[in-house]
Every structure is written in structure tokens, then in C-alpha cells.
Amino acid sequence: MAEVRKIDKLVNLAKRRGFIFPAAEIYGGLNSLYDYGPLGVELKNNIKKAWWDAMLSRPDIVGLDSAILTPGIVWEASGHLQSFHDPLVECKKCHHRFRADHLLEAKKAEPGYAKEQPTSIKDINCPDCDGPLTTPRNFNLLMKTSLGVVEEEKEEAYLRGETCQGIYLNFLNIKDTMRLRLPFGIAQVGKAFRNEITTKNFIFRMREFEQMEMQYFITEKIGKKVFAEWQKARFNWYVNFGIKPENLRWREHAKDELAHYAKQAIDIEYRFDFSDKDGFKELEGVHNRGNWDLSRHQEFSQQDFSVKDEHDKKFIPHIIETSGGVDRATLAFLLDAYEEIEGGRTTTTESTKEVETILHLDKRLAPIKIAILPLSKKEPLVDVSKKIFTSLASKYRLQYDETAAIGRRYRRQDEIGTPYCVTVDFESSEDKKVTVRDRDSMRQDRVSIAELNDYFDDKFKN
């Protein structure tokens, strides 16, 4: 029997515990669209906040929330209408569609393929039914819509294919209103939309997704220095929030991979372990985009995007970009935190134990920070528990659980990544103390109820 992949176990847990659901599931769903449930939205918001705080903690970076709907001229200026294409092939037998480049990449990862590499997509059959494939044809990824009430007078518009264009459109507004001088950055978290041909691997590749992008505007001469600084900073951010360094790596784009305007591009890759030989896939990109973007918008808008250097000479700023996906980051943090322990961690009984699942999420990212667990549903334990809940609720996202044996409740909290559980027992109403259990070490501290706020302030201060 084939071993169940970690990603498949995680998909099961995500739905079962309220992290992520297939969108419109009661109607059969839509391929590669997902809804974030109560725990998923908390985790995702914590990731976005961690990124936002890291960016906006710098005095030279400001934030933006630009419009999702954009006129077609924006994407003409950016080059997306002309070149934002994927090579599409269709099976002549089952009519399933695939990206030609993905099929070639998959073949190259197969054992023995290096000995007889096909020279083109013509030498590859459909991976689903082994049928013949059509010749590749270009497929634009932008999603088109229309604005207006009267059908004949509707204006053509597009859902943005990337969030950075909104930053470029607002470069002059932000520079002037915030009185900024180079170098400075503009950060944005927001939705983007791509009409992907092939969508798979859960939330790794979707048609509707969220990006965390920062565009840093500079003079050309400091490009290499700034690029290296952001390369290091972005790698360290993932490590700081719990990703194991051995599961991350850099991959520099070869010259034939670079966008025509790009001077340098490096991906942070994570070991997603989907199906490829080494399992690494792109998590975030750091790019030196040159001054192509602002130059194009200057040309199409007839607005002056130039600034002056120390010699009063005009130039168009160059851009260092950091571009990461919120959904991919969420998936990476979940995969890296996921652990299964055969037989469980409890050694107090000799009975047969189930496999225990623990999400070792960084406490800053964990969707639930503290669980309040009364040992009984009866008074006065419930009264004490609810007072503790009220006293902590303004600072932390909590969960109250009084159902099932305490061991099973601990395991439920371990499975969703809750760092601490507060157990209110039969002595609590008399000695005014509770037991606080640590998710990772399983250490239990007896803490005064009056000191709980200070106790958790200390635990969450880092």
C-alpha cells in the first residue's frame, strides 16, 4: 500500500478541524478555490500581520491597499495583455487540459528520463489517460470582466493578475503625500486572480489567491546591495516564524528564465514534497525589476515618474521587489509544523494509543493562543472557567472546550496548534490556581488565577 503523503494528511486535517474548506462544496465546488474556516482565517491573518509588521516596522516603508478592478490599459502598459500567457495543451481523448511546461518539468523528474529526453511536448502523452495531446497554444491568464449597467455600454476591465501594478499606479501619489525620498518601499497585501490552466496541490496554486508584495524604489547603483539585503531578510523571516532552515533554499533564475526587463531574480523555495524529485517549489521571489515598470506607466499615462538625484539630474527609479503568496506561506507553515507520533506522547497508561497529531506552529501564528478547559461541566468549575476566559479574551484568541475527557481535549488542541491549555480542576475554586500545559514540552505549571495575565504576557512577549 502506498504511503499517504503529508500533504494529503494535512488536507484532511484542514477540513476536519476548520482551517480550509473547498469553496461552494455543497454545489460540487469549483476547482482550486478554497474558503478559509474559523481557524484558517485566524492563521492567515496572523501570517499577514507578521509580514506587515516586519515591513512597516521600517521608517522607509509605507502601506497601500489598491483597487482590485483595473482598466485594460494598465495591463497593456505592464505587458500582461501581450505576454502573460501559459502554453496550453489538451488531451484529444479525455479533453483534460494541462500546462505544457508543467508536463515537461514532471517528465524530467522521472527516473530514467534523462537517458531519453523528448525534444518537445509531442513526445509526451496525457498523464490521465495516455491519450495524444494537441499542440501548445497560448492562454492568457488575466481574468476579464466588465463595468456598467447598460449591456451595450459596459466598460472592459480586469481583475488584477498581480498586486504590484497598484503600487506602481500610486507611486506618485504616495511619494508626494508622504514626502518620501529614495530609497523607500511600498507594501501591500491583497487578492490577485489568474485563470490558471492547471491547478493542484491544495492551496499552492489557485485562481484566487493573496499576495504579500513590497516594491522598494532605488537608484540603479545600489541595486545589487539592496537586492542582497532583501534576499537575506526574506529568508530569515520564514526561519524566524518557525520554518526549518533545511526545508528552505535559494534558486537563482537562469538568464533564459528571466523576464525581459529583469536584471536578477531569486526564488526562496520550500520543500513542499508534492511529487518532484527533490520536492522544492517556489515560496517567494526577490526580483530586481530595473525601471521598466515605471517607464512603461510613464509612457502610457503621460505622467512624469522621474525623480532627481543629488546632481539635480532626472531619472526613473529602479525597483527591488519581494513577492510572496499568503496561501503558499500558510501551506508551508502548516506542513513544517505538522508532526505525527505513533502511539501518542502520553505514558501514564498502558492502553493502546492512537496516532497523535501536533501542529508545532509558532505561538505568534497559532490561530488559538489559549484553550480554557474545565475538568467538569458542573459549577463552580464552569463559573471559574468563564471568568478566566473573560479576563484573557481582550488580549488573546481563546477557545472554550468542556466536552470529552481531558486527554482527548488536549489532543484536539495539539492538533490545531494551540500553544497553551488552561485546565480548571476541582481544587481551582479553593486554591485559586489552575494548571497550564505547554503544547510542545507537555510541561504543566500550577499558576495562580490572579497571575494568569502576567504569566501569559511573559509567554507571548517574544
C-alpha positions in Angstrom: 0.0 0.0 0.0 1.3 3.4 -1.0 2.3 5.7 1.9 -0.1 8.6 2.5 1.7 11.9 1.7 1.9 14.6 4.4 0.1 17.0 2.2 -2.9 14.6 1.9 -3.0 14.2 5.7 -2.9 18.0 6.1 -5.7 18.5 3.6 -7.8 16.1 5.7 -6.9 17.8 9.0 -7.6 21.3 7.4 -11.1 20.4 6.6 -11.9 18.3 9.7 -10.6 21.0 12.1 -12.0 24.1 10.4 -8.9 25.5 8.7 -9.7 25.3 5.0 -12.8 24.1 3.0 -13.4 23.6 -0.7 -15.3 26.6 -2.0 -19.0 26.1 -2.8 -18.7 22.5 -1.8 -22.4 21.9 -1.4 -22.7 22.5 -5.1 -19.8 20.4 -6.1 -17.2 23.1 -5.7 -15.0 25.0 -8.1 -11.6 23.7 -9.0 -8.8 25.3 -7.0 -10.9 27.7 -5.0 -11.0 27.4 -1.2 -12.7 29.1 1.8 -10.7 29.7 5.0 -12.6 28.5 8.0 -12.6 29.8 11.6 -9.1 28.6 12.3 -7.7 29.1 8.8 -8.7 32.7 8.7 -7.0 33.3 12.1 -3.8 31.6 10.9 -3.8 33.5 7.6 -4.5 36.9 9.3 -1.6 36.2 11.7 0.7 35.5 8.8 -0.3 38.7 7.1 0.1 40.7 10.3 3.6 39.2 10.8 4.6 40.2 7.3 3.0 43.6 7.6 4.7 44.3 10.9 8.1 43.3 9.5 7.7 45.7 6.6 6.1 48.6 8.3 8.5 48.5 11.3 10.9 50.2 8.9 10.7 54.0 8.6 11.3 53.8 4.9 8.3 51.6 4.0 4.6 52.6 3.9 1.5 50.6 3.1 -1.2 50.6 0.5 -4.5 48.9 -0.4 -5.2 49.4 -4.1 -8.2 48.5 -6.1 -8.7 45.0 -7.5 -10.6 46.1 -10.6 -8.3 47.9 -13.1 -8.8 49.2 -16.7 -7.3 47.3 -19.5 -4.6 50.0 -20.3 -2.9 49.1 -17.0 -2.3 45.6 -18.2 -1.4 46.8 -21.7 1.3 49.0 -20.1 2.6 46.2 -17.9 2.8 43.8 -20.8 0.4 41.3 -19.4 -2.1 41.5 -22.3 0.8 40.8 -24.7 2.9 38.2 -22.8 1.0 36.9 -19.7 0.4 33.5 -21.3 0.9 29.9 -20.4 1.3 27.1 -23.0 -2.0 25.1 -23.0 -2.3 21.6 -24.3 -5.5 19.5 -24.4 -5.9 15.7 -24.5 -7.6 14.6 -27.6 -9.1 11.6 -25.8 -10.3 12.8 -22.4 -10.1 16.5 -23.1 -8.3 17.4 -19.9 -6.1 20.5 -20.2 -2.6 20.9 -18.9 0.3 23.4 -19.0 2.9 22.1 -21.4 5.8 23.4 -19.3 4.5 21.5 -16.3 4.3 18.3 -18.2 7.8 18.7 -19.4 9.0 19.5 -15.8 7.3 16.4 -14.5 8.8 14.2 -17.1 12.3 15.5 -16.3 11.8 14.4 -12.7 11.0 10.8 -13.5 13.8 8.2 -13.1 15.4 7.3 -16.3 14.0 10.2 -18.2 17.4 11.8 -18.6 18.5 9.0 -20.9 15.7 9.6 -23.4 14.5 13.2 -23.1 11.8 14.1 -25.6 12.6 17.2 -27.5 9.1 18.6 -27.4 5.7 18.2 -26.0 4.8 16.0 -29.0 6.7 13.1 -27.3 4.5 13.3 -24.1 1.1 11.7 -23.7 -1.8 12.7 -21.4 -0.9 11.9 -17.8 -4.5 11.0 -17.0 -5.4 8.6 -19.9 -2.3 8.3 -22.0 -4.0 9.9 -24.9 -2.4 12.2 -27.5 -2.1 15.9 -26.8 -2.8 18.9 -29.0 0.0 21.3 -30.0 0.6 24.0 -27.4 -1.3 27.3 -27.8 -1.1 30.5 -25.7 -3.6 31.0 -23.0 -3.8 34.5 -21.3 -4.1 34.3 -17.5 -5.8 37.6 -16.9 -9.5 37.5 -15.8 -11.6 39.9 -17.8 -14.9 41.5 -16.6 -17.0 44.5 -17.4 -18.3 47.5 -15.6 -21.5 49.4 -16.1 -25.3 49.0 -16.0 -26.3 49.1 -19.7 -25.0 46.0 -21.5 -24.1 47.8 -24.7 -22.2 50.5 -22.8 -20.2 48.3 -20.4 -16.5 49.2 -19.9 -14.0 46.4 -20.1 -11.9 45.8 -17.0 -9.7 43.2 -15.5 -9.3 41.6 -12.1 -5.7 42.3 -11.2 -3.2 39.5 -12.0 -0.7 40.8 -9.5 -0.8 43.4 -6.7 2.4 45.2 -7.6 0.7 47.2 -10.5 -1.5 49.0 -8.0 1.7 50.1 -6.2 3.2 51.5 -9.5 0.0 53.3 -10.3 0.2 55.0 -6.9 3.9 55.7 -6.9 3.5 59.5 -7.5 0.6 59.9 -5.0 2.5 58.2 -2.2 5.8 59.9 -2.9 4.2 63.3 -2.8 1.7 62.9 0.0 4.2 61.1 2.3 7.1 63.4 1.3 9.3 60.4 0.6 12.8 60.4 -0.9 14.6 57.4 -2.4 15.2 54.7 -1.3 11.7 53.9 0.0 9.3 51.0 -0.2 5.5 50.5 -0.6 4.0 47.3 0.9 0.6 45.7 0.0 -1.3 42.6 0.9 -4.2 41.8 -1.4 -6.1 39.5 -3.7 -4.9 38.6 -7.2 -6.6 36.5 -9.8 -5.2 34.2 -12.5 -7.1 32.0 -14.9 -4.7 29.1 -14.3 -4.8 26.1 -16.7 -3.5 23.5 -14.2 -4.4 23.9 -10.6 -3.4 21.3 -8.0 -1.7 20.7 -4.7 -4.3 22.2 -2.5 -3.8 25.9 -1.9 -0.4 26.0 -3.6 -1.7 27.1 -6.9 -5.1 28.8 -7.1 -7.1 31.0 -9.4 -7.9 33.4 -6.5 -5.1 34.0 -4.1 -3.5 36.6 -1.9 -0.1 38.2 -2.3 2.3 40.0 0.1 4.4 42.3 -2.1 6.8 45.1 -1.4 8.3 47.3 -4.1 11.5 49.1 -3.0 12.4 52.1 -5.1 16.1 52.9 -5.5 18.8 54.3 -7.6 20.4 51.9 -10.1 23.8 52.0 -8.5 22.7 50.5 -5.2 20.7 47.7 -6.8 23.0 44.8 -6.0 23.5 45.8 -2.4 19.7 46.3 -1.7 18.9 43.0 -3.5 21.3 41.1 -1.3 19.8 42.8 1.9 16.2 41.8 1.0 17.3 38.3 -0.1 18.7 37.7 3.4 15.8 39.5 5.2 13.1 37.5 3.5 14.8 34.1 4.1 15.3 35.0 7.8 11.6 36.0 8.1 10.4 32.5 7.4 13.0 30.9 9.7 12.1 33.4 12.5 8.5 32.2 12.3 9.3 28.5 12.5 10.3 27.2 9.1 13.2 24.8 9.5 16.2 26.2 7.5 16.9 22.8 5.9 13.4 23.0 4.3 14.3 26.3 2.5 16.7 27.0 -0.3 17.6 29.6 -2.9 17.2 29.1 -6.6 18.5 31.8 -8.9 16.8 32.2 -12.3 18.9 31.4 -15.3 19.2 34.1 -17.9 16.7 32.4 -20.2 14.2 32.3 -17.4 14.3 36.0 -16.5 11.6 38.3 -17.6 12.9 40.5 -20.4 13.1 43.5 -18.1 14.5 41.8 -15.0 18.2 42.2 -14.0 18.2 39.4 -11.4 15.6 37.1 -9.8 16.0 34.6 -7.0 13.3 32.3 -5.5 13.0 31.2 -1.9 11.9 27.6 -2.4 10.3 25.4 0.3 10.4 21.6 0.4 6.7 21.1 -0.3 7.3 17.4 -1.3 4.4 17.2 -3.7 5.8 14.8 -6.3 9.0 16.2 -7.7 12.3 14.5 -7.2 13.6 17.0 -4.6 10.3 18.4 -3.5 11.2 22.1 -3.6 8.8 24.6 -5.1 8.7 28.4 -5.1 7.6 30.1 -1.9 8.6 33.7 -2.6 10.6 35.7 -5.1 13.1 38.5 -4.8 13.5 40.4 -8.1 15.5 43.3 -9.5 12.9 44.7 -12.0 15.0 47.6 -13.2 13.0 50.7 -14.1 10.9 49.0 -16.8 7.6 49.1 -14.9 7.6 52.8 -14.1 8.9 53.6 -17.5 6.0 51.9 -19.2 3.4 53.6 -17.0 5.1 56.9 -17.7 4.8 56.2 -21.4 1.2 55.1 -21.4 -0.2 57.6 -18.8 1.9 60.6 -20.0 2.7 61.3 -16.3 6.3 62.1 -15.2 7.6 59.3 -13.0 11.1 60.7 -12.7 12.9 61.9 -9.6 16.1 63.9 -9.2 19.4 62.7 -8.0 22.0 64.7 -5.9 23.2 66.4 -9.1 19.6 67.5 -9.9 19.5 65.1 -12.8 16.3 63.3 -13.6 15.9 59.5 -13.7 13.2 56.9 -13.3 13.7 54.8 -10.1 14.7 51.1 -10.3 12.7 48.6 -8.2 13.7 45.7 -5.9 10.6 43.5 -5.3 9.8 40.9 -2.7 6.7 38.9 -3.8 5.3 36.1 -1.7 2.0 34.3 -1.6 -0.1 34.3 1.6 -1.6 31.0 0.7 1.7 29.3 -0.1 3.1 30.7 3.1 0.1 29.3 5.0 0.7 25.9 3.4 4.4 26.0 4.2 3.9 26.9 7.9 1.3 24.1 8.3 3.4 21.5 6.6 6.5 22.4 8.6 4.6 22.4 11.8 2.8 19.1 11.2 4.0 16.0 13.2 2.5 12.6 13.8 3.5 10.5 16.8 2.7 6.8 16.7 1.1 5.7 20.0 0.9 9.2 21.3 3.0 11.1 23.8 1.2 10.2 27.0 3.0 7.4 29.0 0.7 7.4 32.1 -1.4 4.4 30.8 -0.5 1.2 29.0 -3.6 1.1 26.8 -3.2 1.1 23.0 -2.8 4.7 21.9 -3.9 6.4 18.7 -1.6 8.3 16.4 -1.4 11.8 17.8 -1.0 14.8 15.5 0.6 18.0 16.7 0.9 21.3 14.9 4.0 23.0 16.2 3.0 26.4 14.9 5.0 29.4 16.2 2.8 30.9 19.0 2.6 34.2 17.1 1.0 32.4 14.2 -1.2 29.9 16.1 -4.9 30.6 15.4 -5.9 29.8 19.0 -3.4 31.0 21.7 -5.0 29.5 24.8 -7.7 26.9 25.4 -9.8 27.0 28.6 -10.7 23.5 29.7 -12.9 23.0 32.8 -12.5 19.4 34.1 -16.2 19.2 34.6 -19.3 20.8 33.2 -20.6 21.5 36.7 -20.4 24.5 38.8 -18.3 26.0 40.3 -15.7 24.9 37.6 -17.7 26.4 34.7 -18.1 29.7 36.5 -14.4 29.9 37.3 -13.5 28.9 33.7 -15.8 31.5 32.1 -14.3 34.3 34.4 -10.8 33.3 33.2 -12.0 33.3 29.6 -13.4 36.9 30.0 -10.2 38.1 31.7 -8.0 36.9 28.8 -10.3 37.4 25.8 -9.2 41.0 25.2 -5.6 40.0 24.6 -5.7 36.5 23.1 -7.8 34.4 20.7 -9.2 31.7 23.0 -11.2 28.5 22.7 -13.5 27.2 25.4 -14.0 23.4 25.5 -15.8 21.4 28.1 -16.6 18.2 26.1 -14.9 14.8 26.4 -12.1 13.5 28.6 -9.3 16.0 29.3 -6.8 13.9 27.4 -8.9 14.0 24.3 -9.3 17.7 24.6 -5.6 18.2 24.9 -5.1 16.2 21.7 -7.7 18.3 19.9 -5.8 21.5 20.9 -2.4 19.9 19.9 -3.9 19.1 16.5 -4.9 22.8 15.8 -1.6 24.1 17.2 -2.8 25.8 20.4 0.4 26.6 22.5 -1.2 26.5 25.9 -4.2 24.8 27.7 -5.6 26.1 31.0 -7.2 23.3 33.0 -9.6 24.3 35.7 -9.9 21.4 38.2 -11.8 20.6 41.4 -9.2 22.4 43.5 -9.2 25.6 41.5 -12.2 27.1 43.3 -10.4 26.6 46.6 -6.7 27.2 46.0 -7.4 29.8 43.2 -5.0 28.1 40.9 -5.1 26.3 37.5 -2.9 24.0 35.5 -1.3 25.4 32.4 0.0 22.8 29.9 2.6 23.6 27.2 1.9 22.1 23.8 5.4 21.2 22.8 7.1 20.2 26.1 3.9 19.0 27.8 5.1 20.7 30.9 2.4 21.6 33.4 2.6 24.7 35.6 0.4 25.4 38.5 -0.4 29.1 38.2 -2.5 31.4 40.4 -5.6 32.6 38.6 -4.7 36.2 39.7 -1.3 35.9 37.9 -2.5 34.3 34.7 -2.4 37.6 32.7 1.2 38.2 33.8 2.1 34.6 33.1 0.9 34.7 29.5 2.3 38.2 28.9 5.6 36.7 29.6 5.0 33.6 27.4 3.9 35.7 24.4 6.3 38.6 24.8 8.8 37.2 22.2 
